[in-house]
Amino acid sequence: MNLNGILIGSEDPKRLTDYYTKLFGKPAWEEGDFCGWQIGTGWMAVGPHDEVRGKNTHPGRVMWNIETPNVNADFERLTAAGATVVREPYHPGEEPGEWIATLSDPDDNYFQLFSPTVDPRRGERAVVDQDDEAERVIARRLAAAEANAAPRTRVDRVALDSRIRQEPADKTATRAYTVQQLREAVVWREILGPPVSMRGEEERY
């Protein structure tokens, strides 16, 4: 499983859209009253919900988090853009390098900035950019397609023929053929001529 996004329901989704647009920029996608932003590799979206009324009366019950290597810098950036501060950056424990800051939206939904947590048994987290990885896959496929589309030279054909000769046959050495199959093979050989590997140099190329 992969938890990769949250949806925040609101009686006034436009107000939340305007608020989060100030913080995170133009939504990455919009569909009717629903809007979403990609933050790192995860998604946060807002939209209407007929069972939601007014503000969140228990904002601490569910909080969503944004991991950042520089909590203080991102806290300053978001508050300058208009984020509502619940609690300024602080150390949650004894580690001096760990920070948490709590912010809120107009519906009193809490979200936090927090430092990456490192399990000493696992070491540093590997950061994977899915967009970059997809681009590398596409580049490899394009390169392979171009190589396959390139005209074959005589050297290429000789190399392929040599490689085929060196590869072991798959069960063909012990395979039993029926009389009918052998008769058909002889007929097709007469029609198509001998295999390429058995032709002379002039016939082969």
N, C-alpha and C positions, 0 to 999 in steps of 0.2 A: 504494500500500500504506500501511498505518497500523499501526505497532506500538503497541498500546494496553494491554498487560497481560502479566503473568508468572504462572506457576504454580510454586510450590515444593513438590516432592514430599518426603514424610517418612515414616519408619517410625512416628512418633508424631505425627500431625497435630493431635491434641487439645492437646498441649503447645505447639505453635506457635500454635494458635488462641488459647489462653489468654494467651500472651505478646503477640501482636499486638493482642489486644483491650485489654490494658492500655495499649498505646501509642496505638492509633487508634480505640478505642471499639468498639461492637458491630458485627459484620460487616454489610455492606450486603446480602449474600445468603448463604444457607446451604442446602446440599443434601447430605444424608447427612453424610459426614465432610469434605466440601469447604466452605470458607468464603472469602469475598472481601471486600475493602475497596476503596472508591474513594478514591484519593488524588489530588486535583486532577481531571484528565481521564483519568487512567490507573487501571488495576486491578491489585491484587496479591492472589493467592489461594494458599491452602495446601490440601493434600489428601494422601491416601495414595498410595503408589507401590510396587508389589511388587518393584522392582529397587533400591530405596533402603534401605540399612542403616546405622544409627548416624549419627554426625556427619559433616559435610563435611570431608574431609581436605585439600582444596585450596580454602579459602574465598576466596582472592584471584583464583581463575580467572574467576568470574562474580560481578559485584556489580551490584545494582540501585540506582538513584539517585532521590532526591527533591529536586527543585529548590525552593528557598525563598529569599526575599529577605532573611531574617534567620536565618542558620545558627546563630548563637550562641543566640538565644532558643529556637529549636526544639530545639536540642541540650539545653539545660537542661530544657525541658519533657519531652522523651522520657526523659532519664536519670532525672528525678524520678519518672517513671512506671514505671521498672524496666528501661530499655534497657541492654544490655551495651556498654560502651565499648571500642572497639578503638584509636581514636585521637581525641583531643580536637580541636576546631576549629583549623585551621592554614591558612596561605596557601600554595597550591600553586605559585605563581609570584611574579612581581614586582608584580602588581596588588594594592594594599592592600585593595581592596574585594571580592576573591574569597576565599571560604572553603570548606573541605571538612572534614567530620567523618565518621568511620567507626564504625559500630555493628555489632552482631552479634546473631543470634537463638540460641535454645538448641541448634540443630543446627549452629552455626558458619557460617551463611550470612551473608555480609557485605552491608550496605547503607549508603549514604552520603547525607549531606545536603550539598548544594553550592549555591553562589551561581549565579544565572542568568548565562550567558555571553552577551556581546554582540559580534557581529561588526561592527566599525566600518564595513564596507561596506554592511551591511544596516540599521544603526540598532537602536533598541529593539524587542524582540519585542512583537507585538500580543497582548494577553491576551484570549482569547475564552471566555466562559462559555457552554457549550452549553445549559445549562438555561435561562439568561436568553434566549438566542436562540430557543429552542423556544417559550418563553412569548410572545415578541413575535410569532412567526409565528401562534400560536394566537389571540392578541388581534386581529391583522389579519384573520384568517379569520372570527372571530366578528363583528367589526365589518362586514365585507362581507356576511355572511349576514343580519345585522339590517337592513342597508340594502336588500338585495334583498327581504326579507320585508315591508318597510314598504309600506303602501297607496300606490298611485300617484295623484297628483292630476292634474287637467287640465293644469296647467303642465308636469308631468313628461312627459305624453304628447305635448304640443306640442313640447317640447324634443327628445324622442326622434324624432318625425316629422321635425323640421327637420334633425337630425343625419343621419338616414338619407338624406334628399334630397341632402345635401351630399356624402356619401361616393360615390366613383366605383364604378360597377358592375364586377364582376369578369368581364370577357370577354363580358358579355351583349350589348354593342352589336354585336359581330361574330358572335355565335353563330347558326348556321343551324338552323332548326326544320323538322321534317318536317310534311307535310300532316296526318298523324294527330295529331301533338303539338299543332298549332294548333287542330284540331277539338276535341280533348279540353279545351284551355284555354278555348275558347268555351263548351263544355258546363258546365265547372266554374264559369265566371263567372256563367252563368245560375242555377246552383244556389246559389252562395254570395253572389252579388251583387257589385257593383264593389269594388275594393280600398279599404281604409280611406282611403288618401291621396286617392282620387277622390270620396269621399262628401262630402256637405254637412256643415256644422258640427253640425247637430242629429243627423244620422245617426251621425257619427263619435263623439260623446261621449254 
